[in-house]
Amino acid sequence: MTGTGDEPFIAAVKPLVDAMGGEMLPPDEAGPDDVVLAWEGADVVAVRLPQLADSLDHILAAMERRKGKPLADLDRKAKQEVVRTLEARGAFSVRHGVETVASALGVSRFTVYNYLNREKGA
């Protein structure tokens, strides 16, 4: 980062970057796909966004931490809640999203589709 005045800004955006599964790096190391954040007219930090598939893995890991146990160990109702949350976050627009989620939940793809269809029918 560029100087001592930048630390509050970096500290403020770090939880968001971490939640997305991104990586913070000096602005001069930014690549063409990185997002450079400026503060008071100066480039302060670059954010390297994760690939979509990595984001889904990151989201699943965060949900597991929040639940305090592996997602596969959740009861049916909790698994349905996880699927609802993931649907709202766009997890199933990622290629192989259903398969990835089914594996994390310890259920079949068919079961994930049933959970999704149940929500649409409700």
Secondary structure, DSSP 8 states (H G I E B T S, - for coil): ---GGGHHHHHHHHHHHHHHT-EEE-GGG--TTSEEEEETTEEEEEEE---HHHHHHHHHHHHHHHHTS-GGGS-HHHHHHHHHHHHHTTGGGSTTHHHHHHHHHTS-HHHHHHHHHHHHH-
